[in-house]
C-alpha cells in the first residue's frame, strides 16, 4: 500500500527561522499593512500575495529533515544521512507545479509547492509544502511527506484546500508502475499544515486523460521545432486525434489495462509544409505509433513504448479557453 507519513511541523525550529528572516514573527494584520479588501473579500491586487516560485527557490524549509534546510536556486544538497550512505541527499523544488490561494480564510494567499528528493541515480520521496509571506519573506507553514514513486497529475488550491491529484501504488504494485487514482487534500489549521481525507478514484484509465487537449512539451527526438501549428493530442472515447505540427491525425485506441493502450492505424491529412517541419512531424508520428503506455510526471502526460527507460513523448495540458489547432482538410488512408 501507499507509503504515507505525517511529518509534524517543528514550531520551535520554525520560530528560529522566522526570527532570523524577519524582525518580528508576528504576522501583521490588515490595518498595519494598509491592504484593501477586494470585492467579495480577500486581499486586493498588490496586497497579501503568495510568494512566487522564484522567491520560494531560495526559501528555508522546516519539517522535511531534522534540521531546517535552505534552497539555493531551487536545490538543496545535504550531507549523507548515515556513515553507510555514500551519496548526498538532494532535494529539488519542482518549478513546473505551483498553486496559490487562501488556505486559512484570513484574506492572505499561501503557496503550495512540491519538492522531489533524489539520492544518487534513484528518485526518492516527494514532499508537499505550504509557504506564506511575512514582511515580504517566504516562510514555511508546514511540509509533509507525500510518498515515493507516486505520479503527480495536478496541484491546485480550491476552497481553502490544497488538492494534489496522484497516481499511487496499490497492493503489490512495482515501484515503476502505480495505477490507483487519488486526490489528497491539505489545509492550514492553527498555523500548521494538516492532511484531510483523500478522494479515492479507482484504477488509472483513459478517462484520466480524456476530454482535454495535450500539447507536446518534449520528446526523445527533440520535439517538433518550427512546426506550423502546436503538436497536440486529444483522447475522446475510443478515438485519439490531434495535430502533428503540419497535418492532423486520428485513429482508434483500445485500452489494454491500467496505463496501457493499443493504438490502431492513423489517418493523416495530406498538407505539405517546409521540409524541416515534415521531418519533425514524421519523427513525432513514429514515436506516437510506438507508444503503448501512459502515465504522469509532475503534471504532464507521458507516453512511452513498452520496456523500462522508453519514455518518448511528454505533453502538458492546454490552458482552458485556448483554441484548438485542429483543422478540417482532406484525409489520407490509414498509415502505420
N, C-alpha and C positions, 0 to 999 in steps of 0.2 A: 504494500500500500504506500501511498504517498508519504514522503518524509516531511514532517512538519514540526517545527519548533517555535515556541513563542519566546522571543528574547525580551526580557524585562528592560524597560528604559532606565538607565542608570542616572538618577536625578542628581546625585552628588557630582558626578563627572560632568553632566550637562551644565550644572551651575558653574563649575570651574571654567568650562569652555566659554560660557556666556560672559563671565566676568572678564575673561581675557580678551574677548572680542569687542565688547561694548562697555561704556562707562557704568551702565546700570542694567541689571537683569529684569527690572520691572518693565512689563510691556506697556508702552504708552497708550493712553486712552485717546478716543477720537478728538476730544476737546483740546488736548495738548498738542495734537498734530495739525489741527485746523482742517482735516479732511472733511469733505462734504459728502452727504449721502446722495447716491444716485437714485433716480426714480425707481420705486419698487424695493428699496432697501439695498444694502451693500455699499461698498466704497465707490465713489465716483472715479472716472478715469484719472489716473495720476495720483490716486490715493494709496490704499494699502494693497499694493500688488504683490503677487508671489514673486520670490526671487527667480531670475531667469536661469536657464540651463547653463549659461556661461558663468553666472555668479556661483552656481552650485558646484561647478567643476573645480573650484578651489576652496570648497567648504570643509569644515571639520565635522566628522560623524561620530556619534556615540551609539552604543547598543549593538554594534556588529562584532567587534572584538573586545577583549577585556579592557583595553585602553582606547581612548579616542584616537582616531586616525584623521589625517588631513590629506585631501586630494591635491595633486599638482597637475594641472591641465587634464583633469578628469581621471587621474590614475594614482593609485597608492601601491607602493612596493614595500613590503614589510620584511621582517626577519623570519627565518624558519620557525615554525611553531614548536618544534622539538629538535633534540640533538640528532634524531634519526631521520629527519626530513632535510634533504639536500636543497630543494628548490625554495625560493622565497614566495610567499603568498602574494598574489597580485589581485587588486580589486580595481575594476574599471567602471566608470559611470556610463550607462547606456545613453548615448547622446540623442538617439533617434526616438526615444519614448519619453514623454513629459506631459503631465496634466496639471492644471491649476484650477482651484476653486476654494470656496469657503467650507472648511471641514468642521468647524465648531460653532458656526452661527454668530460669530462676532463681527461680521462685515469685513473681515480681512481675509485675503486669499492665502492659501498654502499651496505648495507644490508637492507632487508625488513623482518620485523617480525610482529607477532600478539600478542596482549595482551588481555586476557579474564578477564572481570570483574565479580566478584561474590559478592553477598550480602546475608549473611545468607545461606539458603539452595537453593536460587534461582540463576541461571546463569543470569548475567547481560549483559552488552554491550561488543561488540568486537571492538577493535581498531587496526588500521594498523599504523606502524611507520617505517620511514626510518632513518637509522643510518649510519653515516660516521665515519671516524677515523682521528683525528687531533693529530699529535705528539704522536701517539700510544694509545690515549684515545678515547673510543667511545663517540660520540656526536650526539644527536638527531637533525635531519634535519627537522623533522615535524612529527606530529601524527594526525590522523583523525579518527572519528567515522565511523565504518562500519555499525553497526546496532545491533539489539537484536534478538536472536532466529534464526540467519542465520546458514546454514550448509556450511562448507568450503570444497571444492573439491580439490583445489590445490593452491599453491602460487609459482609464478615464476617471474623472471625478464628476459625480452626479448626485444631486440631492444630499449633499454633505457626506458622501461616501466615496472612498477610493474603490474602483472596480477594476480588478485585474483578471482578464479572461485568459484562461490557460488550457493547455492540453497536458494532463497529468498521467501518472502511471497507475494502471490497475494492478490487481494481484498477479504476480509472476511475470509482469512485462519487463523486457530488457531495457536497459538504460537508454538505448538509442531510440526507442520507438514507443512513446506513450500514446494512448488512444482515447483517454477519458476526458471529456469536456467539463470544465467547471469555471465558475466565476467566483473568485474570492473577494471579500469586501473588508475594508478597514475604515475607521473614523478616528477622530481625536476626542478623547474624553478626559477631563481634568488634566489637560496638557500632555496626555500620553497617547501613543498610537495603539489602538485596540482592534483586534480582528473580530469581525462579526460572523454570522452564519454564512456559509457558502451556498451557491446555487449549483446543484448537480444537473448536467445537461445531457448525459448519455454518452454513447460512443461517437468518435470522430467520423463524420460522413460528409458527403459532397455539400449538404445543406450548410455546413460551416463556412464554405467559401462562395456559395451561390448568391445571386441577387445583387452583386456589385461588380464594378469594373476594376480589374487589377492592371496596373501599369508596370511594364518591365523596368526593373531598377538595377539589374545586373545579370550576367550570365557567364558561363565558363568560357565562352568565345569572346567576351568583352562587350556584349550587348549589341545594339544596332545603331552605331554612331551615324549621324547625318540622315536618319530616317525622315521620310517626308511627313510622316504622322507618328504620334506616340504608338509604341508597340503595346498592345493591350490584350487582355484575356478576360473572358466572361463565361461563367457556368450558369446554365438555366436548365433545370430538369436533367434530361439525359443528353443535352447538347452543350458543346463548347464552341465559342466563336470569338472573334477579335480582329485586330489589325496587326499585320506582321511588319508594319513600317511603310509599306507601299500598297500592298494588296490586303484584302480581307480574307479571312478563312473561317470555315465552320466544319464541324464533324460531330460524330456520335461518341459519347463517353459512357462506359459501363463500369459502375462501381464493382470492386472486387475485394471488399473487406475494408476495415478502418484504415484510412490513409492510402489506399491502393485503388488504382483505376486502370482500365484498358481503353486506349484511345483508338478509334477506328480511322479509316482513311479520311483525309481532309480535302474539302473542296476549297480551292484557292482561286481568287479572281485573277484576271489577266492584264492588269495595269502594268505599264512599263515606267520605270524610274531610272535614275542615274545608276551606272554600273556598281558603284560602291554601296548604294542603298540596296540593290538587288542581291549583292553578295552577302551583306549583313542579314537580309531577310531570309536567305536560304539557310544560313547558319542557325538562325533562330528557329525556323520551321523544323530543321533537322533535330535540334535539341528538344523541341516540343514533342515531336513524334516518338522520340526515345524515352520520354518521361513516363513513369508508371506509378509514382508515389508523390504524395503531397503532405505538407506539414507547415509549421510556422516557425519563424525565427525573429524574435523581437518585433512583432507586429507585422512582419512581412510574410507573404505566401512563398513557400519553397516548393518547386517541382524538381524531381530527380528521377534518374533511372534506378533500376534495382541494383543493390550492392552497396557496401559502405563507401563513403567518400565520393559519391557520384552526384552530388548536388550540381544542378545545371542552370536552373532559372530562378531568379528572385524577383518578386513583384511587390509593389506597395499599393494599398487601396487608393483608388482615385477619390479625391475630395468630393464631398457631396455638392451637387449643383454644377459640377464640371461636365460640359457637354461631351458625349461620346464621339470618338473619331470614326466610328463605323460609317461606311458609305454603301450605297446600293449600286453595284455595277455588275456586268456580266460575269458569271462564274464558269470556271472550267471543270473538267471531270475530276472525280476524287483522285488524290495522289497520295503516295506513301512517303 
